[in-house]
Amino acid sequence: MVLAVGAGVGLPGLRPHRLRHTYATRLRQGGADPAQVQALLGHASLDTTARYFRAGAAEQAAVVERIFD
């Protein structure tokens, strides 16, 4: 069903986990702390949730720029 809806709106290959990852990433970017994201995703372990807190190079550069601008 997710694949069909994704294809219908121009997002071929959309999968449920991608939606979940986007949700977690947006929570993190919005300032949610790891424990809040853990609870909202239903993870038993904070180690599982920590995967959503790995920032890419562009995000790291944006943080540094925001802090030192």
PyMOL commands that set and color helices and strands:
alter all, ss='L'
color gray80, all
select helices_A, chain A and resi 2-8+16-29+34-41+46-53+57-68
alter helices_A, ss='H'
color red, helices_A
deselect
rebuild
show_as cartoon
